[in-house]
Amino acid sequence: MKLSPVPKPKNYCRCGCGAEIKATRKWVSGHNLRRRSKDAIVRNGRTYVKINCSECRTKFERRSDQVNRYGKVNFCSKKCVSKYQSRERTGKPIPLARNGEYRKCRNCFKEYYINPYRAKKTNSRYCSNKCQFDYQRKKGIVPKGFVSSANNKGKNNGMYRHGKRTGGNISRKELRKQIANRDGGDWCLLCGKPGPGLHLHRIIYGSQGGEYELDNCVQLCPIDHDKVHSSKKKWMPILLDHIKNGSLYNGGK
């Protein structure tokens, strides 16, 4: 004779909402009306509070049972989380995650860390390139006037133009859009043939330092592109005049 197991009694939230909960609990989170403040925000039986974001300081709503208390931080978005973590964690090593070796620098005698690969493959003796060159200068291995690293800061950097640092050339797709807006449409500047299949022509050639920029590019069909390259002396002044005065704008005709 088999005995059927006795079913466990079900436990329901005491507020009367009918939600089934674990036997160890009395309320669904946020349903205890006695704990709510008079100005509490209630949606679908949940209690929300307005708090300030720890990063951008804007107010936002969060469930009362999900608020980090006791000095912990609260964030309104993943962007704010990323900003906080990048600022707080940068330069702070995690000792338990380090599986390499600690060695003493030969020049400044400070302890520094190297990862397991460098510990096996290289014979590291210096904490930085600066310490290495300083030690070699003291020993006479490297001349005193030897440049250990190039100074590429500020105006010495090749990306520095017109009083500010630039981010390099813009994408070709974005450049074509800008040229089409300037010339009134997506067509060949000389014959009016519409795209696709148009070539980007640099008025000042790359060998002369010209780059793919709005003030140095036009769109040409393959036939007119060959024509322009056949005579630089003839076409370069004409195209430069178009950049300044719009002299070749044909309206797509």
N, C-alpha and C positions, 0 to 999 in steps of 0.2 A: 504494500500500500504506500503510495507516494503522497507526501504532504505538500500542499501548495504553500509557497512562502508567503508570509504575512506582508502585505504592501506597506511601505513606509508612509507615515502620515505626511501630507503635503503642507508646506508652510507658505502663507500668503502675507503680503505687505499689510501692515496694521492700519494704513490710511484708508483701506477699503477700495483701492484701485483694481484689485483682482489679480495683480501680478504675482506669479509664483517666485519665491526666493529660496535661498539655501536655509537649512535648519539653524545655522549659526547666526543668521541675521534677523532683524526685526522689520527693517524698512528698506524699500528701494531707495537708492541714493538720491537725496533731495526731496523725498516725500514726507519727511518728518516736519510737520507744519510748525511745531513748537520751536524749531531751530531757525526758522526763516525770519529775517528782519521785515519790518513793515514795508520798506521800499524794495523788496526783493523782486527780481525779474523772473517770472515763471513761464516756461514753455514746455508743453508735453510732459508735465509733471516734474521737470528738472528746474533747479534753481540756478540762476546765473547772476554774476556780479560784474561790475565795471571796475577794471584795474588799469594801471598804467604799464605800458611796455617798458621793460628794463633797458631797452636800447634806444628806441626813437621817442619814448615818453608820451606816445599818443594813447588815448583811452580806448579800450576794446572790451567786449564781453567774453567771459569765460565761465564754464560751469564751476560752481562753488567747490565741488569735490576734486577739481583738477587744478586748483590754484596752488602754486608752490609757496609755502609759507616759511616762516622762521629764517628770513634773510635770503631765501633762494630767489632766482631770477625767473621772470615770466616774459614771454615774447609773443608778439601779435602775428608774426609770420616767419617762414623759413629764411627769408632774407635777413631779418634781424638776428636770427639764431646764427647764421653764417658770419655776419659781421662781428658778433660778440665772440664767437669761437676763434676766428682768425686773429682777433686782437689779443685775446687772453692766452691763447695757446702757443702763439708764435714765439720761438726762442726758449720754450720751457720743455726740456727733455723729459721723457717718461723713463725712469731708471729700470723698471721691470721689463720694458720692451727692448732693452739693449742687450744684445748677445755678443758684442765684440769685446775689445780690450781697451783698457785705460793705460796710457803711456805718458812718460814725462818728456816734455819738449827739450831738445838739446840746447836751445838758445835761451829761452826765457824760463826754463825749468818748471813750467806750469803743467798740470795734468790735463790731458786731452783724450777724447774718445775716438776710436776708429772702428768701422763696421767689420764684421767677420771676414768679408771678402778681402778688404785691404790688409787685414791682419795676416791672412794666409799668403796673399800674392805679392805684397809689397813690404819693403823694409822701412816703414814710416818712422821718422825721427823728429819731425817738426810739426808744430800745431798749425802752421800756416805758411804760405809762400813767402810772406814778409820775414818771418823768423828764419826761414831757410836762407834767403839772400843776405840777411843781416849776419848770420853765422859765417857764410861763405866769404863775405867782405872782410870780416875780422881775420879769417885765416888766409886771405889773399887769393882765394880760388877765383873770385869774381872781382873785376875792377870796381873801384868806388863809383865811377860815373856810369856804371851799367844800368840801363833802364829795365827794371824787373816787370813793370806793367805799364801799358799805355794809359794816358789820361784822356778818357772819352767823356768826361762830364761837361754838361752845359754846351757852350758854343764849340767845343772841340769835337762834339759828336757829329757824325755825318748826317744824322737825321734832323739836325738843328737848322731851321730855315726861317728867314724873315722875322727874327726876334723870338721864335718859339720852337718847341720841339714838335715835330710832326709824326704821324703814325705810319708813314710810308705811303705808297700809291694806293688810290682807291680801287675797288674791284672794277673789272672791265664792264660788267653788267650795269653797275651804277653809273659808270662813266658814259656809256652809250645813252642812258636815259637823260643825263644832263646835256649831252650834245644834241639829242633830239629836241629837248626843250629850247635850247638856244637857237637852233636852226629851223624851228617851226615844224619838225616832223622827222620820222625815221626814214630818210631817203638819202641818196647820193647828193652831195653838195653841188656837183657840177652838172649832172644830167637829170637828176630828180628820180632815178630808179629807186623804188621802195625796197626795204629789207624784207626778209633776212638775206644774208649772204654779203653784207657790206663789210668792208675792211676799215679798221681803225688806222688812220695815217697820222704819224707824228710830223708836224711841220718842221720843227728843228729835230734832226735825226738823232737816234740814240748814240751814234758815234760822236756827236757834237754835245752830248750831255742832255739832250731832250728826253723828257719822260712822258708817260701816259697821264696827262693832266688836261683839264677842260680847256685851258688857255693855250694848249699846244696840240690839240687833236681835232680831226674832222673825220666824217664818215664818207667813204668813197666806194663805188662799185669796182670790181676787179679791173675792168678796162681802163677807167679813169685813174685808178691807182697806179697802173703801169705807165700811163701817160705822165702823171705827176713826177714819177721817179725818173723819167727819161730826161728831164731838164730841171735840176734843182734851182739854177739861177733864175729861171723864168717863173716857176710856180711858187717858190717860197715867199717872195714879196707879195704875191697875189693872195695867198692863204693867210699870211700874217695881217694883211690889210682887212681881210674878212673878219678875223678875230677881233680887231679893234673897232671896225665900222660896220660890219655886217654887209659888205659890198656884194657877196655872192649869194645872198639869200634869194632863192628862186620860187618860193611858195609852193614847192612840190610840182611845178609845171615842167 
